Amino acid sequence: YTQLGQKEKAALLAEKIVAKEPDNQDMLLAAADYYLNAKNNDKALDYSTKLTDVLAAKAAPAGISEADWTQKKNLMLGLGYWMQGVIHSQQSKFAPADAALRKALPLIQSNRQLLPGTLFYLGLANYKMEKIPDALKFFNQCTAIASPFQAQAKKNIAAIRTQYVVR
């Protein structure tokens, strides 16, 4: 369904499969991704949390090498934590956002699409929690990567330095 562009049908199928197989990480990720893009944050958060909970305890499935499983598991964990962090950040829940995004960060380092947003939201969460050195660190890292977040991260650094007279 996804390849046919029928995303809603794909999400409904994913939900049906998860109802029967609650530890099906592929379907949990599909449902979480659909609901994140549909801006249904409650369902996206629910599915992404179930995803990370399942993966944290799951061993390599039969027939998959440990190395291949670790790579897939880390990618999916990174996506799950990233979704949770972004949603919490958008809901102004900065401590859970920080915790989730810090878990995501080492897992998504090579993902040039997710990394700048992760760094930006980490900077924002730490600023809101008044952890200014961490906020500056993450915003600075964000400015080093060309992305839609780069310009705002630079503005945030300037504002923080003016506000806190940080040198």
PyMOL commands that set and color helices and strands:
alter all, ss='L'
color gray80, all
select helices_A, chain A and resi 7-20+25-37+41-57+66-90+94-107+115-128+132-143+150-164
alter helices_A, ss='H'
color red, helices_A
deselect
rebuild
show_as cartoon
